[in-house]
Amino acid sequence: MLSILWGIVVVLVAFWALGLTLHIAGNLIHAVLLLAIALAIYNFFKTRDV
């Protein structure tokens, strides 16, 4: 599950960079990217044994 999430984050970062350069759906990509990063951080701390 975690590898799928990281794959999604990588794809969204690529779309984010494309959106910055070409100004395509920038706000939507930023919002989804922030959501994906928040989920990745949550899963990172959830899977760690603290």
mmCIF entry with sequence, helices, sheets and N, C-alpha, C, O atoms, coordinates in Angstrom:
data_MODEL
# 
_entry.id   MODEL 
# 
_entity.id                         1 
_entity.type                       polymer 
_entity.pdbx_number_of_molecules   1 
# 
_entity_poly.entity_id                      1 
_entity_poly.type                           'polypeptide(L)' 
_entity_poly.nstd_linkage                   no 
_entity_poly.nstd_monomer                   no 
_entity_poly.pdbx_seq_one_letter_code       MLSILWGIVVVLVAFWALGLTLHIAGNLIHAVLLLAIALAIYNFFKTRDV 
_entity_poly.pdbx_seq_one_letter_code_can   MLSILWGIVVVLVAFWALGLTLHIAGNLIHAVLLLAIALAIYNFFKTRDV 
_entity_poly.pdbx_strand_id                 A 
# 
loop_
_entity_poly_seq.entity_id 
_entity_poly_seq.num 
_entity_poly_seq.mon_id 
_entity_poly_seq.hetero 
1 1  MET n 
1 2  LEU n 
1 3  SER n 
1 4  ILE n 
1 5  LEU n 
1 6  TRP n 
1 7  GLY n 
1 8  ILE n 
1 9  VAL n 
1 10 VAL n 
1 11 VAL n 
1 12 LEU n 
1 13 VAL n 
1 14 ALA n 
1 15 PHE n 
1 16 TRP n 
1 17 ALA n 
1 18 LEU n 
1 19 GLY n 
1 20 LEU n 
1 21 THR n 
1 22 LEU n 
1 23 HIS n 
1 24 ILE n 
1 25 ALA n 
1 26 GLY n 
1 27 ASN n 
1 28 LEU n 
1 29 ILE n 
1 30 HIS n 
1 31 ALA n 
1 32 VAL n 
1 33 LEU n 
1 34 LEU n 
1 35 LEU n 
1 36 ALA n 
1 37 ILE n 
1 38 ALA n 
1 39 LEU n 
1 40 ALA n 
1 41 ILE n 
1 42 TYR n 
1 43 ASN n 
1 44 PHE n 
1 45 PHE n 
1 46 LYS n 
1 47 THR n 
1 48 ARG n 
1 49 ASP n 
1 50 VAL n 
# 
_struct_asym.id          A 
_struct_asym.entity_id   1 
# 
loop_
_struct_conf.conf_type_id 
_struct_conf.id 
_struct_conf.pdbx_PDB_helix_id 
_struct_conf.beg_label_comp_id 
_struct_conf.beg_label_asym_id 
_struct_conf.beg_label_seq_id 
_struct_conf.pdbx_beg_PDB_ins_code 
_struct_conf.end_label_comp_id 
_struct_conf.end_label_asym_id 
_struct_conf.end_label_seq_id 
_struct_conf.pdbx_end_PDB_ins_code 
_struct_conf.beg_auth_comp_id 
_struct_conf.beg_auth_asym_id 
_struct_conf.beg_auth_seq_id 
_struct_conf.end_auth_comp_id 
_struct_conf.end_auth_asym_id 
_struct_conf.end_auth_seq_id 
_struct_conf.pdbx_PDB_helix_class 
_struct_conf.details 
_struct_conf.pdbx_PDB_helix_length 
HELX_P HELX_P1 AA1 LEU A 2  ? LEU A 22 ? LEU A 2  LEU A 22 1 ? 21 
HELX_P HELX_P2 AA2 GLY A 26 ? THR A 47 ? GLY A 26 THR A 47 1 ? 22 
# 
_struct_conf_type.id          HELX_P 
_struct_conf_type.criteria    ? 
_struct_conf_type.reference   ? 
# 
loop_
_atom_site.group_PDB 
_atom_site.id 
_atom_site.type_symbol 
_atom_site.label_atom_id 
_atom_site.label_alt_id 
_atom_site.label_comp_id 
_atom_site.label_asym_id 
_atom_site.label_entity_id 
_atom_site.label_seq_id 
_atom_site.pdbx_PDB_ins_code 
_atom_site.Cartn_x 
_atom_site.Cartn_y 
_atom_site.Cartn_z 
_atom_site.occupancy 
_atom_site.B_iso_or_equiv 
_atom_site.pdbx_formal_charge 
_atom_site.auth_seq_id 
_atom_site.auth_comp_id 
_atom_site.auth_asym_id 
_atom_site.auth_atom_id 
_atom_site.pdbx_PDB_model_num 
ATOM 1   N N  . MET A 1 1  ? 0.833  -1.207 0.000   1.00 0.00 ? 1  MET A N  1 
ATOM 2   C CA . MET A 1 1  ? 0.000  0.000  0.000   1.00 0.00 ? 1  MET A CA 1 
ATOM 3   C C  . MET A 1 1  ? 0.862  1.249  0.000   1.00 0.00 ? 1  MET A C  1 
ATOM 4   O O  . MET A 1 1  ? 0.548  2.231  -0.674  1.00 0.00 ? 1  MET A O  1 
ATOM 5   N N  . LEU A 1 2  ? 1.943  1.210  0.754   1.00 0.00 ? 2  LEU A N  1 
ATOM 6   C CA . LEU A 1 2  ? 2.798  2.393  0.851   1.00 0.00 ? 2  LEU A CA 1 
ATOM 7   C C  . LEU A 1 2  ? 3.503  2.680  -0.470  1.00 0.00 ? 2  LEU A C  1 
ATOM 8   O O  . LEU A 1 2  ? 3.695  3.845  -0.820  1.00 0.00 ? 2  LEU A O  1 
ATOM 9   N N  . SER A 1 3  ? 3.895  1.638  -1.213  1.00 0.00 ? 3  SER A N  1 
ATOM 10  C CA . SER A 1 3  ? 4.553  1.874  -2.499  1.00 0.00 ? 3  SER A CA 1 
ATOM 11  C C  . SER A 1 3  ? 3.589  2.486  -3.512  1.00 0.00 ? 3  SER A C  1 
ATOM 12  O O  . SER A 1 3  ? 3.999  3.284  -4.355  1.00 0.00 ? 3  SER A O  1 
ATOM 13  N N  . ILE A 1 4  ? 2.325  2.119  -3.435  1.00 0.00 ? 4  ILE A N  1 
ATOM 14  C CA . ILE A 1 4  ? 1.329  2.720  -4.319  1.00 0.00 ? 4  ILE A CA 1 
ATOM 15  C C  . ILE A 1 4  ? 1.175  4.200  -4.002  1.00 0.00 ? 4  ILE A C  1 
ATOM 16  O O  . ILE A 1 4  ? 1.071  5.028  -4.907  1.00 0.00 ? 4  ILE A O  1 
ATOM 17  N N  . LEU A 1 5  ? 1.161  4.531  -2.712  1.00 0.00 ? 5  LEU A N  1 
ATOM 18  C CA . LEU A 1 5  ? 1.030  5.929  -2.305  1.00 0.00 ? 5  LEU A CA 1 
ATOM 19  C C  . LEU A 1 5  ? 2.223  6.748  -2.783  1.00 0.00 ? 5  LEU A C  1 
ATOM 20  O O  . LEU A 1 5  ? 2.059  7.865  -3.273  1.00 0.00 ? 5  LEU A O  1 
ATOM 21  N N  . TRP A 1 6  ? 3.418  6.193  -2.640  1.00 0.00 ? 6  TRP A N  1 
ATOM 22  C CA . TRP A 1 6  ? 4.599  6.918  -3.111  1.00 0.00 ? 6  TRP A CA 1 
ATOM 23  C C  . TRP A 1 6  ? 4.584  7.076  -4.628  1.00 0.00 ? 6  TRP A C  1 
ATOM 24  O O  . TRP A 1 6  ? 5.045  8.092  -5.148  1.00 0.00 ? 6  TRP A O  1 
ATOM 25  N N  . GLY A 1 7  ? 4.067  6.092  -5.333  1.00 0.00 ? 7  GLY A N  1 
ATOM 26  C CA . GLY A 1 7  ? 3.934  6.210  -6.783  1.00 0.00 ? 7  GLY A CA 1 
ATOM 27  C C  . GLY A 1 7  ? 2.992  7.338  -7.166  1.00 0.00 ? 7  GLY A C  1 
ATOM 28  O O  . GLY A 1 7  ? 3.251  8.090  -8.105  1.00 0.00 ? 7  GLY A O  1 
ATOM 29  N N  . ILE A 1 8  ? 1.892  7.449  -6.424  1.00 0.00 ? 8  ILE A N  1 
ATOM 30  C CA . ILE A 1 8  ? 0.941  8.531  -6.671  1.00 0.00 ? 8  ILE A CA 1 
ATOM 31  C C  . ILE A 1 8  ? 1.594  9.877  -6.395  1.00 0.00 ? 8  ILE A C  1 
ATOM 32  O O  . ILE A 1 8  ? 1.394  10.831 -7.148  1.00 0.00 ? 8  ILE A O  1 
ATOM 33  N N  . VAL A 1 9  ? 2.376  9.962  -5.316  1.00 0.00 ? 9  VAL A N  1 
ATOM 34  C CA . VAL A 1 9  ? 3.062  11.217 -4.983  1.00 0.00 ? 9  VAL A CA 1 
ATOM 35  C C  . VAL A 1 9  ? 4.022  11.607 -6.101  1.00 0.00 ? 9  VAL A C  1 
ATOM 36  O O  . VAL A 1 9  ? 4.089  12.776 -6.481  1.00 0.00 ? 9  VAL A O  1 
ATOM 37  N N  . VAL A 1 10 ? 4.760  10.643 -6.628  1.00 0.00 ? 10 VAL A N  1 
ATOM 38  C CA . VAL A 1 10 ? 5.713  10.938 -7.710  1.00 0.00 ? 10 VAL A CA 1 
ATOM 39  C C  . VAL A 1 10 ? 4.977  11.433 -8.951  1.00 0.00 ? 10 VAL A C  1 
ATOM 40  O O  . VAL A 1 10 ? 5.408  12.397 -9.584  1.00 0.00 ? 10 VAL A O  1 
ATOM 41  N N  . VAL A 1 11 ? 3.878  10.784 -9.299  1.00 0.00 ? 11 VAL A N  1 
ATOM 42  C CA . VAL A 1 11 ? 3.106  11.213 -10.472 1.00 0.00 ? 11 VAL A CA 1 
ATOM 43  C C  . VAL A 1 11 ? 2.549  12.614 -10.260 1.00 0.00 ? 11 VAL A C  1 
ATOM 44  O O  . VAL A 1 11 ? 2.577  13.438 -11.174 1.00 0.00 ? 11 VAL A O  1 
ATOM 45  N N  . LEU A 1 12 ? 2.043  12.891 -9.055  1.00 0.00 ? 12 LEU A N  1 
ATOM 46  C CA . LEU A 1 12 ? 1.493  14.216 -8.787  1.00 0.00 ? 12 LEU A CA 1 
ATOM 47  C C  . LEU A 1 12 ? 2.565  15.299 -8.802  1.00 0.00 ? 12 LEU A C  1 
ATOM 48  O O  . LEU A 1 12 ? 2.305  16.419 -9.242  1.00 0.00 ? 12 LEU A O  1 
ATOM 49  N N  . VAL A 1 13 ? 3.754  14.982 -8.333  1.00 0.00 ? 13 VAL A N  1 
ATOM 50  C CA . VAL A 1 13 ? 4.845  15.961 -8.403  1.00 0.00 ? 13 VAL A CA 1 
ATOM 51  C C  . VAL A 1 13 ? 5.188  16.256 -9.862  1.00 0.00 ? 13 VAL A C  1 
ATOM 52  O O  . VAL A 1 13 ? 5.460  17.401 -10.220 1.00 0.00 ? 13 VAL A O  1 
ATOM 53  N N  . ALA A 1 14 ? 5.175  15.229 -10.692 1.00 0.00 ? 14 ALA A N  1 
ATOM 54  C CA . ALA A 1 14 ? 5.435  15.449 -12.123 1.00 0.00 ? 14 ALA A CA 1 
ATOM 55  C C  . ALA A 1 14 ? 4.347  16.324 -12.742 1.00 0.00 ? 14 ALA A C  1 
ATOM 56  O O  . ALA A 1 14 ? 4.650  17.246 -13.499 1.00 0.00 ? 14 ALA A O  1 
ATOM 57  N N  . PHE A 1 15 ? 3.076  16.039 -12.422 1.00 0.00 ? 15 PHE A N  1 
ATOM 58  C CA . PHE A 1 15 ? 1.991  16.876 -12.930 1.00 0.00 ? 15 PHE A CA 1 
ATOM 59  C C  . PHE A 1 15 ? 2.062  18.294 -12.380 1.00 0.00 ? 15 PHE A C  1 
ATOM 60  O O  . PHE A 1 15 ? 1.742  19.257 -13.077 1.00 0.00 ? 15 PHE A O  1 
ATOM 61  N N  . TRP A 1 16 ? 2.487  18.417 -11.118 1.00 0.00 ? 16 TRP A N  1 
ATOM 62  C CA . TRP A 1 16 ? 2.637  19.740 -10.505 1.00 0.00 ? 16 TRP A CA 1 
ATOM 63  C C  . TRP A 1 16 ? 3.692  20.553 -11.256 1.00 0.00 ? 16 TRP A C  1 
ATOM 64  O O  . TRP A 1 16 ? 3.475  21.726 -11.561 1.00 0.00 ? 16 TRP A O  1 
ATOM 65  N N  . ALA A 1 17 ? 4.829  19.932 -11.553 1.00 0.00 ? 17 ALA A N  1 
ATOM 66  C CA . ALA A 1 17 ? 5.883  20.622 -12.300 1.00 0.00 ? 17 ALA A CA 1 
ATOM 67  C C  . ALA A 1 17 ? 5.394  20.989 -13.701 1.00 0.00 ? 17 ALA A C  1 
ATOM 68  O O  . ALA A 1 17 ? 5.686  22.077 -14.198 1.00 0.00 ? 17 ALA A O  1 
ATOM 69  N N  . LEU A 1 18 ? 4.661  20.094 -14.329 1.00 0.00 ? 18 LEU A N  1 
ATOM 70  C CA . LEU A 1 18 ? 4.101  20.380 -15.651 1.00 0.00 ? 18 LEU A CA 1 
ATOM 71  C C  . LEU A 1 18 ? 3.096  21.524 -15.574 1.00 0.00 ? 18 LEU A C  1 
ATOM 72  O O  . LEU A 1 18 ? 3.056  22.385 -16.453 1.00 0.00 ? 18 LEU A O  1 
ATOM 73  N N  . GLY A 1 19 ? 2.285  21.527 -14.519 1.00 0.00 ? 19 GLY A N  1 
ATOM 74  C CA . GLY A 1 19 ? 1.307  22.597 -14.343 1.00 0.00 ? 19 GLY A CA 1 
ATOM 75  C C  . GLY A 1 19 ? 1.960  23.942 -14.097 1.00 0.00 ? 19 GLY A C  1 
ATOM 76  O O  . GLY A 1 19 ? 1.457  24.971 -14.548 1.00 0.00 ? 19 GLY A O  1 
ATOM 77  N N  . LEU A 1 20 ? 3.086  23.940 -13.379 1.00 0.00 ? 20 LEU A N  1 
ATOM 78  C CA . LEU A 1 20 ? 3.787  25.199 -13.148 1.00 0.00 ? 20 LEU A CA 1 
ATOM 79  C C  . LEU A 1 20 ? 4.361  25.766 -14.435 1.00 0.00 ? 20 LEU A C  1 
ATOM 80  O O  . LEU A 1 20 ? 4.325  26.976 -14.654 1.00 0.00 ? 20 LEU A O  1 
ATOM 81  N N  . THR A 1 21 ? 4.890  24.896 -15.287 1.00 0.00 ? 21 THR A N  1 
ATOM 82  C CA . THR A 1 21 ? 5.515  25.384 -16.508 1.00 0.00 ? 21 THR A CA 1 
ATOM 83  C C  . THR A 1 21 ? 4.489  25.739 -17.586 1.00 0.00 ? 21 THR A C  1 
ATOM 84  O O  . THR A 1 21 ? 4.691  26.684 -18.347 1.00 0.00 ? 21 THR A O  1 
ATOM 85  N N  . LEU A 1 22 ? 3.392  24.985 -17.652 1.00 0.00 ? 22 LEU A N  1 
ATOM 86  C CA . LEU A 1 22 ? 2.419  25.204 -18.719 1.00 0.00 ? 22 LEU A CA 1 
ATOM 87  C C  . LEU A 1 22 ? 1.121  25.846 -18.235 1.00 0.00 ? 22 LEU A C  1 
ATOM 88  O O  . LEU A 1 22 ? 0.238  26.122 -19.046 1.00 0.00 ? 22 LEU A O  1 
ATOM 89  N N  . HIS A 1 23 ? 0.985  26.089 -16.934 1.00 0.00 ? 23 HIS A N  1 
ATOM 90  C CA . HIS A 1 23 ? -0.209 26.704 -16.344 1.00 0.00 ? 23 HIS A CA 1 
ATOM 91  C C  . HIS A 1 23 ? -1.477 25.928 -16.672 1.00 0.00 ? 23 HIS A C  1 
ATOM 92  O O  . HIS A 1 23 ? -2.494 26.502 -17.062 1.00 0.00 ? 23 HIS A O  1 
ATOM 93  N N  . ILE A 1 24 ? -1.393 24.587 -16.504 1.00 0.00 ? 24 ILE A N  1 
ATOM 94  C CA . ILE A 1 24 ? -2.542 23.720 -16.764 1.00 0.00 ? 24 ILE A CA 1 
ATOM 95  C C  . ILE A 1 24 ? -3.109 23.256 -15.422 1.00 0.00 ? 24 ILE A C  1 
ATOM 96  O O  . ILE A 1 24 ? -2.434 22.535 -14.686 1.00 0.00 ? 24 ILE A O  1 
ATOM 97  N N  . ALA A 1 25 ? -4.323 23.653 -15.099 1.00 0.00 ? 25 ALA A N  1 
ATOM 98  C CA . ALA A 1 25 ? -5.033 23.209 -13.891 1.00 0.00 ? 25 ALA A CA 1 
ATOM 99  C C  . ALA A 1 25 ? -4.152 23.307 -12.654 1.00 0.00 ? 25 ALA A C  1 
ATOM 100 O O  . ALA A 1 25 ? -4.102 22.374 -11.853 1.00 0.00 ? 25 ALA A O  1 
ATOM 101 N N  . GLY A 1 26 ? -3.471 24.407 -12.495 1.00 0.00 ? 26 GLY A N  1 
ATOM 102 C CA . GLY A 1 26 ? -2.515 24.580 -11.404 1.00 0.00 ? 26 GLY A CA 1 
ATOM 103 C C  . GLY A 1 26 ? -3.117 24.448 -10.021 1.00 0.00 ? 26 GLY A C  1 
ATOM 104 O O  . GLY A 1 26 ? -2.550 23.763 -9.170  1.00 0.00 ? 26 GLY A O  1 
ATOM 105 N N  . ASN A 1 27 ? -4.237 25.078 -9.775  1.00 0.00 ? 27 ASN A N  1 
ATOM 106 C CA . ASN A 1 27 ? -4.830 25.041 -8.441  1.00 0.00 ? 27 ASN A CA 1 
ATOM 107 C C  . ASN A 1 27 ? -5.288 23.639 -8.059  1.00 0.00 ? 27 ASN A C  1 
ATOM 108 O O  . ASN A 1 27 ? -5.094 23.217 -6.919  1.00 0.00 ? 27 ASN A O  1 
ATOM 109 N N  . LEU A 1 28 ? -5.886 22.920 -8.983  1.00 0.00 ? 28 LEU A N  1 
ATOM 110 C CA . LEU A 1 28 ? -6.345 21.565 -8.696  1.00 0.00 ? 28 LEU A CA 1 
ATOM 111 C C  . LEU A 1 28 ? -5.167 20.645 -8.403  1.00 0.00 ? 28 LEU A C  1 
ATOM 112 O O  . LEU A 1 28 ? -5.219 19.852 -7.463  1.00 0.00 ? 28 LEU A O  1 
ATOM 113 N N  . ILE A 1 29 ? -4.126 20.743 -9.185  1.00 0.00 ? 29 ILE A N  1 
ATOM 114 C CA . ILE A 1 29 ? -2.952 19.900 -8.981  1.00 0.00 ? 29 ILE A CA 1 
ATOM 115 C C  . ILE A 1 29 ? -2.300 20.233 -7.645  1.00 0.00 ? 29 ILE A C  1 
ATOM 116 O O  . ILE A 1 29 ? -1.857 19.325 -6.942  1.00 0.00 ? 29 ILE A O  1 
ATOM 117 N N  . HIS A 1 30 ? -2.230 21.504 -7.277  1.00 0.00 ? 30 HIS A N  1 
ATOM 118 C CA . HIS A 1 30 ? -1.653 21.884 -5.988  1.00 0.00 ? 30 HIS A CA 1 
ATOM 119 C C  . HIS A 1 30 ? -2.452 21.292 -4.840  1.00 0.00 ? 30 HIS A C  1 
ATOM 120 O O  . HIS A 1 30 ? -1.870 20.787 -3.880  1.00 0.00 ? 30 HIS A O  1 
ATOM 121 N N  . ALA A 1 31 ? -3.760 21.343 -4.923  1.00 0.00 ? 31 ALA A N  1 
ATOM 122 C CA . ALA A 1 31 ? -4.605 20.808 -3.856  1.00 0.00 ? 31 ALA A CA 1 
ATOM 123 C C  . ALA A 1 31 ? -4.439 19.301 -3.728  1.00 0.00 ? 31 ALA A C  1 
ATOM 124 O O  . ALA A 1 31 ? -4.317 18.787 -2.616  1.00 0.00 ? 31 ALA A O  1 
ATOM 125 N N  . VAL A 1 32 ? -4.433 18.593 -4.837  1.00 0.00 ? 32 VAL A N  1 
ATOM 126 C CA . VAL A 1 32 ? -4.285 17.140 -4.798  1.00 0.00 ? 32 VAL A CA 1 
ATOM 127 C C  . VAL A 1 32 ? -2.880 16.758 -4.339  1.00 0.00 ? 32 VAL A C  1 
ATOM 128 O O  . VAL A 1 32 ? -2.713 15.775 -3.617  1.00 0.00 ? 32 VAL A O  1 
ATOM 129 N N  . LEU A 1 33 ? -1.877 17.515 -4.745  1.00 0.00 ? 33 LEU A N  1 
ATOM 130 C CA . LEU A 1 33 ? -0.511 17.248 -4.313  1.00 0.00 ? 33 LEU A CA 1 
ATOM 131 C C  . LEU A 1 33 ? -0.379 17.431 -2.805  1.00 0.00 ? 33 LEU A C  1 
ATOM 132 O O  . LEU A 1 33 ? 0.260  16.613 -2.143  1.00 0.00 ? 33 LEU A O  1 
ATOM 133 N N  . LEU A 1 34 ? -0.962 18.470 -2.261  1.00 0.00 ? 34 LEU A N  1 
ATOM 134 C CA . LEU A 1 34 ? -0.914 18.681 -0.821  1.00 0.00 ? 34 LEU A CA 1 
ATOM 135 C C  . LEU A 1 34 ? -1.615 17.546 -0.080  1.00 0.00 ? 34 LEU A C  1 
ATOM 136 O O  . LEU A 1 34 ? -1.145 17.105 0.969   1.00 0.00 ? 34 LEU A O  1 
ATOM 137 N N  . LEU A 1 35 ? -2.725 17.077 -0.615  1.00 0.00 ? 35 LEU A N  1 
ATOM 138 C CA . LEU A 1 35 ? -3.428 15.955 -0.004  1.00 0.00 ? 35 LEU A CA 1 
ATOM 139 C C  . LEU A 1 35 ? -2.565 14.695 -0.036  1.00 0.00 ? 35 LEU A C  1 
ATOM 140 O O  . LEU A 1 35 ? -2.494 13.968 0.954   1.00 0.00 ? 35 LEU A O  1 
ATOM 141 N N  . ALA A 1 36 ? -1.919 14.439 -1.153  1.00 0.00 ? 36 ALA A N  1 
ATOM 142 C CA . ALA A 1 36 ? -1.079 13.243 -1.273  1.00 0.00 ? 36 ALA A CA 1 
ATOM 143 C C  . ALA A 1 36 ? 0.122  13.314 -0.333  1.00 0.00 ? 36 ALA A C  1 
ATOM 144 O O  . ALA A 1 36 ? 0.501  12.307 0.264   1.00 0.00 ? 36 ALA A O  1 
ATOM 145 N N  . ILE A 1 37 ? 0.717  14.488 -0.199  1.00 0.00 ? 37 ILE A N  1 
ATOM 146 C CA . ILE A 1 37 ? 1.857  14.642 0.713   1.00 0.00 ? 37 ILE A CA 1 
ATOM 147 C C  . ILE A 1 37 ? 1.413  14.454 2.152   1.00 0.00 ? 37 ILE A C  1 
ATOM 148 O O  . ILE A 1 37 ? 2.113  13.825 2.946   1.00 0.00 ? 37 ILE A O  1 
ATOM 149 N N  . ALA A 1 38 ? 0.245  15.000 2.492   1.00 0.00 ? 38 ALA A N  1 
ATOM 150 C CA . ALA A 1 38 ? -0.273 14.829 3.851   1.00 0.00 ? 38 ALA A CA 1 
ATOM 151 C C  . ALA A 1 38 ? -0.529 13.353 4.140   1.00 0.00 ? 38 ALA A C  1 
ATOM 152 O O  . ALA A 1 38 ? -0.207 12.875 5.228   1.00 0.00 ? 38 ALA A O  1 
ATOM 153 N N  . LEU A 1 39 ? -1.102 12.626 3.185   1.00 0.00 ? 39 LEU A N  1 
ATOM 154 C CA . LEU A 1 39 ? -1.337 11.195 3.371   1.00 0.00 ? 39 LEU A CA 1 
ATOM 155 C C  . LEU A 1 39 ? -0.027 10.422 3.476   1.00 0.00 ? 39 LEU A C  1 
ATOM 156 O O  . LEU A 1 39 ? 0.068  9.475  4.258   1.00 0.00 ? 39 LEU A O  1 
ATOM 157 N N  . ALA A 1 40 ? 0.967  10.804 2.715   1.00 0.00 ? 40 ALA A N  1 
ATOM 158 C CA . ALA A 1 40 ? 2.264  10.127 2.786   1.00 0.00 ? 40 ALA A CA 1 
ATOM 159 C C  . ALA A 1 40 ? 2.916  10.338 4.149   1.00 0.00 ? 40 ALA A C  1 
ATOM 160 O O  . ALA A 1 40 ? 3.474  9.405  4.725   1.00 0.00 ? 40 ALA A O  1 
ATOM 161 N N  . ILE A 1 41 ? 2.846  11.548 4.656   1.00 0.00 ? 41 ILE A N  1 
ATOM 162 C CA . ILE A 1 41 ? 3.420  11.832 5.980   1.00 0.00 ? 41 ILE A CA 1 
ATOM 163 C C  . ILE A 1 41 ? 2.656  11.070 7.053   1.00 0.00 ? 41 ILE A C  1 
ATOM 164 O O  . ILE A 1 41 ? 3.259  10.510 7.968   1.00 0.00 ? 41 ILE A O  1 
ATOM 165 N N  . TYR A 1 42 ? 1.333  11.045 6.944   1.00 0.00 ? 42 TYR A N  1 
ATOM 166 C CA . TYR A 1 42 ? 0.515  10.308 7.911   1.00 0.00 ? 42 TYR A CA 1 
ATOM 167 C C  . TYR A 1 42 ? 0.878  8.824  7.906   1.00 0.00 ? 42 TYR A C  1 
ATOM 168 O O  . TYR A 1 42 ? 1.069  8.227  8.966   1.00 0.00 ? 42 TYR A O  1 
ATOM 169 N N  . ASN A 1 43 ? 0.972  8.231  6.721   1.00 0.00 ? 43 ASN A N  1 
ATOM 170 C CA . ASN A 1 43 ? 1.311  6.812  6.627   1.00 0.00 ? 43 ASN A CA 1 
ATOM 171 C C  . ASN A 1 43 ? 2.737  6.542  7.088   1.00 0.00 ? 43 ASN A C  1 
ATOM 172 O O  . ASN A 1 43 ? 3.009  5.487  7.660   1.00 0.00 ? 43 ASN A O  1 
ATOM 173 N N  . PHE A 1 44 ? 3.639  7.469  6.851   1.00 0.00 ? 44 PHE A N  1 
ATOM 174 C CA . PHE A 1 44 ? 5.024  7.296  7.305   1.00 0.00 ? 44 PHE A CA 1 
ATOM 175 C C  . PHE A 1 44 ? 5.078  7.198  8.822   1.00 0.00 ? 44 PHE A C  1 
ATOM 176 O O  . PHE A 1 44 ? 5.739  6.315  9.367   1.00 0.00 ? 44 PHE A O  1 
ATOM 177 N N  . PHE A 1 45 ? 4.390  8.096  9.498   1.00 0.00 ? 45 PHE A N  1 
ATOM 178 C CA . PHE A 1 45 ? 4.405  8.067  10.968  1.00 0.00 ? 45 PHE A CA 1 
ATOM 179 C C  . PHE A 1 45 ? 3.537  6.933  11.515  1.00 0.00 ? 45 PHE A C  1 
ATOM 180 O O  . PHE A 1 45 ? 3.812  6.422  12.601  1.00 0.00 ? 45 PHE A O  1 
ATOM 181 N N  . LYS A 1 46 ? 2.516  6.541  10.800  1.00 0.00 ? 46 LYS A N  1 
ATOM 182 C CA . LYS A 1 46 ? 1.649  5.457  11.252  1.00 0.00 ? 46 LYS A CA 1 
ATOM 183 C C  . LYS A 1 46 ? 2.383  4.120  11.200  1.00 0.00 ? 46 LYS A C  1 
ATOM 184 O O  . LYS A 1 46 ? 2.192  3.285  12.084  1.00 0.00 ? 46 LYS A O  1 
ATOM 185 N N  . THR A 1 47 ? 3.212  3.900  10.192  1.00 0.00 ? 47 THR A N  1 
ATOM 186 C CA . THR A 1 47 ? 3.899  2.626  10.022  1.00 0.00 ? 47 THR A CA 1 
ATOM 187 C C  . THR A 1 47 ? 5.151  2.514  10.882  1.00 0.00 ? 47 THR A C  1 
ATOM 188 O O  . THR A 1 47 ? 5.658  1.410  11.079  1.00 0.00 ? 47 THR A O  1 
ATOM 189 N N  . ARG A 1 48 ? 5.658  3.619  11.393  1.00 0.00 ? 48 ARG A N  1 
ATOM 190 C CA . ARG A 1 48 ? 6.839  3.583  12.263  1.00 0.00 ? 48 ARG A CA 1 
ATOM 191 C C  . ARG A 1 48 ? 6.443  3.089  13.638  1.00 0.00 ? 48 ARG A C  1 
ATOM 192 O O  . ARG A 1 48 ? 5.357  3.394  14.131  1.00 0.00 ? 48 ARG A O  1 
ATOM 193 N N  . ASP A 1 49 ? 7.324  2.328  14.251  1.00 0.00 ? 49 ASP A N  1 
ATOM 194 C CA . ASP A 1 49 ? 7.118  1.895  15.630  1.00 0.00 ? 49 ASP A CA 1 
ATOM 195 C C  . ASP A 1 49 ? 7.777  2.898  16.545  1.00 0.00 ? 49 ASP A C  1 
ATOM 196 O O  . ASP A 1 49 ? 9.000  2.936  16.677  1.00 0.00 ? 49 ASP A O  1 
ATOM 197 N N  . VAL A 1 50 ? 6.952  3.705  17.172  1.00 0.00 ? 50 VAL A N  1 
ATOM 198 C CA . VAL A 1 50 ? 7.469  4.761  18.056  1.00 0.00 ? 50 VAL A CA 1 
ATOM 199 C C  . VAL A 1 50 ? 7.445  4.301  19.486  1.00 0.00 ? 50 VAL A C  1 
ATOM 200 O O  . VAL A 1 50 ? 7.841  5.048  20.381  1.00 0.00 ? 50 VAL A O  1 
# 
